[in-house]
């Protein structure tokens, strides 16, 4: 999809303008009074209803027999230079990301996520109430096609008004996501509070409006984007920036051949997935010098070849191909002088460059991995990592001992995420922080009740019409979760969700002893 074919969506309205958003439309839809009005409306939506709609959107978007999925698989590989199998893997990840269980994990840092509806009490009589920060502008990066939707989801589940400025590299996927959401959201619960739009980074007039209109800006992007949005930002706007990052791995002495082989397989995933474009992708591996270094490199080569057959690389653009060729030829000169080793892949189109260095090197990506041989992992601490604290993301550790010491050493240099090889570009637990921060917590404000009696707060004191809506959607939520089990799926097979009224609830079949023992 080209910019000329892209259609801006502003709070449920499609704008019939060609090209980037105009200053006139930005002033109209980013008006502070309009944003506050919409924020108030959306904040009254039961959180369980929001989660339900998002999960149903995933079903619609990821249905492999559906039109959305077919269009994604037809167009996205060429658009973003990913293989079809990698786009398919991304769709599986999206379905999991939008599952209710995953969405609840993202809200776990709030405590009881129903605190977004009203005051909640836990078993220790601690009371919590969280309210959305208001309006959030999401600046999407173009490195991972799921990234823009991932950011948007954070804003939706915290009940914020969301403006997504898409990347110029991908107008299609956000558009298809919105269409699927619109189809599912028949009551217009979420879509009137979302904007999908675009303007060029060189458009200073639009940037100025953006920097002065929203309560928060959530930015995933490069160094220049971060600098741009920090400059001239309104004092009323919070900027949460997640700029360019680099990730690497450590392989310690003492691993046996089986452990080295498994480690290599894990790193192959971390190198091939997302073509190293994710901030958490592995670009360097430091290995402590031993007789096993050559074995590890051979195992890594084999693992990359094998994984490359499963995820073949799309044809690279000329700039990327030239950059990789340049790095290869420079490394071959070093190899000629006995200062390096270069291995070029056959199936995976990968590049392995082994050197004896303690510095982190920027990879040209697309399956280019630097293997740095060091005497001891602590040698890394004396290298250029001392200058890279802001750029650190993830460290994968393959060691049999001393893991806590390694973690403590690298925490001082800005690394906030540690894992085993194979998990760098995956999320094992959606409740964990991102770059040391809980993003959902950044997008809400917690209410301080001081010495007000907690017995005067809670769902029982919510206005009657709002309370009924909240409780009704909690019922829908429970039934929706129940029918995911085989027993209740059969028991409620005549029921169509979501229930539309309390009368629908009264008409539900009653579970009796005979149903359990039949």
N, C-alpha and C positions, 0 to 999 in steps of 0.2 A: 504494500500500500504506500503510495506517494503522499506527500503533504497535500497536493492538490485534490486527492481523493478522500483525505481525512475529514471527518465531520466533528466539530466541537460539540460537546454536550455540556450545557451549563444548567445544573440543578434540574435535570429532567427535560430540558428544552434543547432540541437540536438546532444549531445555528447554521444557516445557509450562507456561509462565507467560505471563500477559497483562500487557502494559505493560513498564515498564523493568526492568532487572536488579535483583534483590533483594540486600540486604546479605548474607543467608545464602549465596546462590549465589556472590556475589563472594568471600566469605571461603573458600569451598570450592575454587573453581577458580583463584583467584589466590594460593593458598597457596605460599609460597616453596619448600618442599621439592618440591611437585608441579611447579612451574615449572623447577626445577633438573633434576629427573629427565627431564622432557620435552626440555629443552634438550640434555642429554647424548645422548638418543636421536636427535634430529633432526640433530645435528651429525655423526653417523656416516653420514648419507645421502650418496651420491655426488652431487656438484653437477651432473653431466651428466644424471642421472636427474631432478633437480628441474627443470632447464631444459626437458627433453623433455616433462614432464608439463604445464608451463605453456604451452608452444607448442600442445600438443594441446588444452588447455582453450580457447585462443583459436579453434582450428578449430571446436570444438563451439559456442562461444558466438556466433561471428560467421558461422556458416553461414546464408546468407540464405534457405535452404529449411528451416531448423531451427526448432524450437519456441521456443528461447530468443530468437533474433533476432526472431521474429514477435511475441513478447510484449513485448520491449523497444520495438520500433517502434510497437506498439499503445498502450503505456501511458506510456512515458517522455516523449514530447513534451508532453503535458498536465501531467505530474507536475512537470517542471522548466522548463516554459515555453520550450522550444526547438522550432524547426521540425523536421519529420521529416527533412528533408535535413541538418540540423545534427546530429541524433542519428545518422544514417547515417554522416556524416563522423567522428563520434566512435567509432563501431564500427570503421571502417577504421583509425583511429588506434590503437585497442586491439589489433587484430590485429597491427599492426606493433610495438606496444609489447611484446607477448608473444612475438614471434618470437625464435628462439634468437640470431640475429645481434644484435638490439637488446638482449637480456638480457646477452649477452657484452660489448657496449659499455658497459653500465652497470657491469660488473665490471672494466673495463679499468684503472681507477685502482688496483686491487689488484696489477696485474702479471699473471702467469699465474693465471687464476681458479681453477685446480686447487689453489692454495695453501689453498683452503677445505677440501680433502680431506687434504692432507699437505704436507710441505716440498717446495718446487719450486726448481729452479735455472734461471737464464737463461743466455744465451750468455756473459755476463760473469762467470759463477760467483757471481752474487748469489743468495742463497737467501731465500725468503719463506715465511712461514706465517701465515695469518690465521685467527682463530677468532671465532665469533659473540659479540656482547656478552652474549647470553642471551635475555632476554624484552623485547619492545618493544610498548608501547601506542601505537597510531596514533589520533590525534584527527583525524577527517575533517572537512574544510570542505564546505559545501554549494554552493559557487559553480560547480564543474565536476564533472559526474557521474563522470568518469574519475578524479578526484583520490583518492578513497578507495582504489581498487584500485591506482593507481600507487604510493601509499605502502605498501600491503600487499606489493606485489611486491618492493619494496626490502628489506623484512624477510625475505621468503621466500628470495630468492636469496643472502642472506648467512647463511642457515641459522639464523635466529633463531626463537624462539617468538613468535607474533604475535597480538595482541589488537586487533581493529579496533572502535573505538567509532564507529559510523556517524553521519551527520548526520541530524537530524530531518527534513530536507528530502527525504531519499532513502533509504528502507528497501529499495526494490525492487532496484536495480542490484547492490548488494553481495550480496543474497540470491541473485539469479540467477547471479552469478559463482561463488558457493560451490557451488550446485547443479551447475553445469557442471563445476567442478573435481572434485567428489565423484564424478560419473559417469565421468570420465576416470581418476581416481586409484583404480583398482580394488585396488591393493595397499596402500592407505591410507598412502602415503608422506608426503603433505603435510597432509591434512585433520585428522589427530589433533593437529596442532600449531598450529591456527588457531582463534581465537575471533571470532565476529561478534556484537556485542552493542550495547546502547544503555542509557544512563541520562541523565536530564536534567542540564543544567549546574547547576541549583539543588539537586541531590542532594548535599549536602555529605558525607554518610556514605560514599557511593560514591567521591566525589572523594578523600577522605582515604585510603581503601583503595588507590586507584589511585596516588596520590602516594608510597605506601610499599611497593609490591609489585613494581615492574618495574625492570629495569636501565636502560631508556631510555624516554623518551616522545618520539615524533615528532609534532609538532603543526603542522598547517596550519589557521590560523583567524584570527579577528579579534583586535583589541587586548585586549578583555576576557578572551578565552580564554587568551591568553598571560599576562596578569597573574594570572589565577586559578591556572594551573598552576605559576607561579613561586612563589606564596605557599604555604608549608607543604610544599615539596617535600623528600623525604628526601635526605640527603647521599649516599645510595647510588644515587640515580637521576639519570641525565643527561637534561636537557631540551634537545631540539633544536627550536627554534620558528621557524617561517616565518610571520610575522604578516602583517598587511595591507600591500600594496605598491601602488605606482602607477607607470605607465610612460608614456613620451611619445616624440615624434619631433622631429627637427630637419630643416628644409629650408634649405639654404644658397643664397645668390645664385649666379648663374652657370649654373644648369641651363637647358638649352634646352627647348622645348615638348615634344619627344618624351620627354625625361627626366622632365619634370614630370608628364606623363601616366602614365608607368610608375610613378613615385613615388606618385601618387594611387591607382592601382590596388592597389599594395601596401598602402597605408594603409587602403584600403577593406576588405581582408581582415582587417587588424589591429583594425579597429573593429567589424566585423560578427561575426567568429568568436567564439563563446561569449558573444555579447551583451555584450562588454566585462567579463565577470565574472572572467576570469582576471587574476592579478596582472600578467601580461605584456601585457595588452590595452592598446591605445593610447587614452588619455583626452585628451591634449593634443598639439597639433603647433605648434611654434614655427617661424616662417618669417621669414627675413631680408627686410627691406623692399626691394622692387624693383618694376619695372613688371610683373613676372610674378605678383604675389600674387593678383590677381583671376583670372588664368588658372588658377592652381593650385586655387583654391577651386571654380571651375567644373568642372575636371577631377575633383576629389574628389566633387563633387555627382553628376556623371554616373557615376563608378565605383561610388558607393554605391547609386545607382538600379539599375545593372546587376547588382551583386552581390546586391541585395535581391530581385531576381526569382529568383535561384538559391537564396537562403536567406531565404524570407519570414519575417517576424517573427510569432511567436505573440501572441495577445492578452495584454497586460500586466495584472498585478494592479492594483487601484485605487491602491495606494500609489505604485507606480512611475510609473503614468500621471500622477498628480497632481504628483509631484515633477518630472517632465519638463516638464509644462505650466507649472509655476511658474517653472522656469529659462527657458523660452521667453518668458514674458510679461515677466520682469525684463529679459531681453536685448532684447526689443522696445522697452522703454522707453529703454534705452540707445541703441538704433538710432534712435528718434525724436529723440534729442538728438545724433545724429551721432557717437556714440561706439562703435558696434557695427554688425554686420551679422548678420542671422538668416536662415537658409535651412532650410525644412522639407521633408523628403522626401515623395515620393508613393508609390513602390513599397517603399522600404526603411524607411519611418517614421523616418528619421534626422533629426538636428538638427545643423546646423553653426552655431556661434556664433563670429564673428570679432571680436576686440578687439585693442587695442594695449596689451599688458601683458607683463610679464616673470615673472609668478607662475604657478606650477602650480596648477590648479584641479581640485577633486574633481568628476568628472562624475557625474550621476545614472545613468550607464550606459545600456544598451539603445540603443546607436547615437547617443549624444550626444557630439559632439567639439568641443573648444574649439580654435580657430585663433588663436594669439597672435602678432601681428606685432611683431618687434623689429628694431632697427637692425643688431645683430650678435649672434651666438649667445652671446657672452660676457655680454650683458645678463642672461641667465638666471641666471648665477652670482651676480648681485647681488640676486636676488629671494628668494622664500621657500624656495627649494631649500636655503638655508643651515640651515633648521630641519627639513628632511625626510630627513636622511641614513638613518635607520632604515627609511624607507618606500620607498626607491628600489629599482626592479627593473631595467627594461630601457629602453635608449635606441636608437631606430632612427635611423640617420644617412643622409641623402640629400645628399651633397656630392661634388664632384669633386676636392677637394684639402683638405689640412689635417686629414685624418681622425684621424691619430694625436694631434695636438694636442687635438682635441675629446675623444677618449677619455681622454687624460691629465687634462684639465681636470675631467671629470665623475667620474673615479675618486675624486677627493678628496671628492666629495659622496655617496659610497656606492653608485654605480652599478657593478654587477659584470658586466652583460651588455650587449653591443652587437651590433647586427645591421643589416641593410638593411630598408627598409619591405617588409612582406609576410611577414616571418619572425618577428615578435614573438610570435605565439601558436602557433608551430610549433617543433618541435625538429629542427634540421638534423643534430645529432650527439648521440646518447644518451650518449656518453662524456664530454661536457662537464660542468662543475660546475653546481650549482644555487645561486643566490645566493652564489656564491663558494666553495661547499663541495661536496666529493664525499660525497653522503649515504651511499653504500655504505661508504666509509671510516669514517664516524662509527659505523656499526653493527657494526664488527668491532674486534678488538684484534690488533695485530701482535706476533708473538713475537720476542723478542730472543735470538739464539743466542750473542752475545758471541764468545768465542774457541774455541767448540766446532768441531771439524773438520767441514767440510761434507761430506766423504766418508762420514761416519757418519749422514747424514740423507737422506731421500728416499723415494720409493714402494717401493723395494726393502726397506726396513726396516719397512714397515707389517705388522701382523699378517696372517697368510695369508688368513683368511676375509674380512677387510675389503679387502685388496689385490685379491682376485679380484673382489669386487663393484665396486670403483672401476674396474678395468681392463675388466670386462665392460660397464659403462655407457659407457666411452669408445668401445668398439667399437660399441655401439648408436648412440651419438652420431654417429660417423663414417658409418655406413651410412645413418642418417636424413638426414644432410646430402647424402650421395651421391645418394640417390634423388630429390632435388629437381631433379637434372639430367635431361634427356630420355633420355640414353643409359642411365644406371643405373636410371632408373625402369622402362624396358623390360627391362633385364637382370635386375633383381630383382623382376619383376612377380609372381612366385609366392611372394615372401617376405612374411610378416606381421610387422610391427614392433609393439612391441619384441621382440627375441629373448629367449627365456625361459631359455636355458641355453647353455653352451659347446658342447653337442652341436648346438644350432641353428646355431651359428656354423660348426661343422665341415661342416654340410650345405649351406652356401651354395655356389652354383655358382662355379667358379673361372674367372677372367677369362683368356682365352687370346688369342694373336695373331689368330686367325681372327675373334674377336668384334670386334676393332678394324677389320679390313680388309674385313669382309664388306659 
